[in-house]
Amino acid sequence: MRRVLIALAVATMVMVSAQVAFAAVSSDVSIRYNSSGETFHGMVTSSNDECAVGRPVKLFKKTSSGAVLQGKTKTNANGVWRVPVMHAHGKYFATAPEYMGMHKLCAASRSRTIDVM
């Protein structure tokens, strides 16, 4: 019984160590809408450039049946993203899904929801 408890304790410590080693780097995604250019845009920011540059971003519209994908893109060298949407109206938000960079795991992030009229 003692060996089983020791084995469980060791396994738990190994799992906790692995989680710490692969802790995801946090990031934030912002959203705005330019009505004259009919373009949603924003920026992904992070303490680690790997989690901001070249990061996938998805734009969603909230509907009564759930979120509907309106477009997707990647951030540029400054972490900026743009998605054109003609005749936009309603509530929109952007996400930066979980992403594995070259050396870091980047945590998923979601912007605030904006209302476009």
C-alpha positions as CSV (number, residue, x, y, z in Angstrom):
1,M,0.0,0.0,0.0
2,R,2.8,2.3,0.9
3,R,4.5,1.8,-2.6
4,V,1.2,2.6,-4.3
5,L,0.9,5.9,-2.3
6,I,4.5,6.8,-3.1
7,A,3.9,6.1,-6.8
8,L,0.8,8.2,-6.8
9,A,2.6,11.1,-5.1
10,V,5.5,10.9,-7.7
11,A,3.0,10.8,-10.6
12,T,1.2,13.8,-9.2
13,M,4.4,15.8,-8.9
14,V,5.4,14.9,-12.5
15,M,2.0,16.0,-13.8
16,V,2.2,19.3,-11.9
17,S,5.7,19.9,-13.2
18,A,4.6,19.2,-16.8
19,Q,1.8,21.7,-16.5
20,V,4.1,24.4,-15.1
21,A,6.5,23.7,-18.0
22,F,3.8,24.1,-20.6
23,A,1.9,27.0,-19.0
24,A,0.3,29.1,-21.7
25,V,1.3,32.7,-22.2
26,S,-1.6,35.0,-21.9
27,S,-2.6,37.5,-24.6
28,D,-5.4,40.1,-25.2
29,V,-7.3,40.8,-28.4
30,S,-9.0,44.2,-29.0
31,I,-11.8,45.0,-31.5
32,R,-13.0,48.2,-33.2
33,Y,-15.1,48.9,-36.3
34,N,-14.4,51.5,-39.0
35,S,-17.7,52.3,-40.7
36,S,-16.2,54.3,-43.6
37,G,-13.9,51.4,-44.6
38,E,-16.4,48.7,-43.4
39,T,-13.6,47.0,-41.6
40,F,-13.2,45.4,-38.2
41,H,-9.7,45.7,-36.8
42,G,-7.8,45.3,-33.6
43,M,-4.6,44.2,-32.0
44,V,-3.3,41.1,-30.2
45,T,-0.9,42.0,-27.4
46,S,1.1,39.7,-25.2
47,S,4.2,39.7,-23.0
48,N,5.7,37.3,-25.6
49,D,6.0,38.4,-29.3
50,E,5.4,34.8,-30.4
51,C,1.8,35.2,-29.1
52,A,1.1,38.4,-31.0
53,V,2.9,38.3,-34.4
54,G,1.3,36.0,-37.0
55,R,-1.4,35.0,-34.6
56,P,-4.7,33.7,-36.0
57,V,-7.8,35.8,-35.3
58,K,-11.4,35.0,-35.9
59,L,-14.3,37.5,-36.1
60,F,-17.7,36.4,-35.0
61,K,-21.2,37.9,-35.1
62,K,-23.6,37.0,-32.2
63,T,-26.9,35.7,-33.4
64,S,-29.9,34.2,-31.7
65,S,-28.7,30.8,-32.7
66,G,-25.1,31.4,-31.5
67,A,-21.9,32.9,-32.8
68,V,-21.4,32.9,-36.6
69,L,-17.9,33.2,-38.1
70,Q,-17.6,36.3,-40.3
71,G,-13.9,36.0,-41.2
72,K,-10.5,35.0,-40.1
73,T,-7.0,36.4,-40.6
74,K,-3.6,36.6,-39.0
75,T,-1.9,39.5,-37.2
76,N,0.9,41.4,-38.9
77,A,4.3,42.1,-37.5
78,N,2.8,44.6,-35.1
79,G,0.0,42.3,-33.9
80,V,-2.6,44.2,-35.9
81,W,-5.5,42.4,-37.6
82,R,-8.2,43.5,-40.1
83,V,-11.3,41.8,-41.4
84,P,-13.6,43.6,-43.9
85,V,-17.4,43.0,-43.5
86,M,-19.8,44.9,-45.8
87,H,-23.0,46.2,-44.3
88,A,-22.1,45.1,-40.8
89,H,-24.8,45.5,-38.1
90,G,-25.3,43.7,-34.8
91,K,-22.9,42.5,-32.1
92,Y,-19.4,41.3,-32.9
93,F,-16.4,39.9,-31.1
94,A,-13.0,38.6,-32.0
95,T,-11.0,35.6,-30.7
96,A,-7.4,34.6,-30.8
97,P,-7.6,30.9,-30.4
98,E,-5.1,28.9,-28.5
99,Y,-1.9,28.8,-30.6
100,M,1.4,27.0,-30.5
101,G,4.2,29.4,-31.4
102,M,7.7,28.3,-32.2
103,H,8.6,27.9,-28.5
104,K,5.5,28.9,-26.5
105,L,1.9,27.9,-26.1
106,C,-0.3,31.0,-26.4
107,A,-3.6,30.9,-24.4
108,A,-6.9,31.7,-26.2
109,S,-8.3,35.2,-25.8
110,R,-11.6,36.9,-26.6
111,S,-12.3,40.6,-27.1
112,R,-15.1,42.5,-25.7
113,T,-18.4,42.5,-27.7
114,I,-19.1,45.6,-29.7
115,D,-22.5,46.8,-31.2
116,V,-22.3,48.0,-34.8
117,M,-25.4,49.9,-36.1
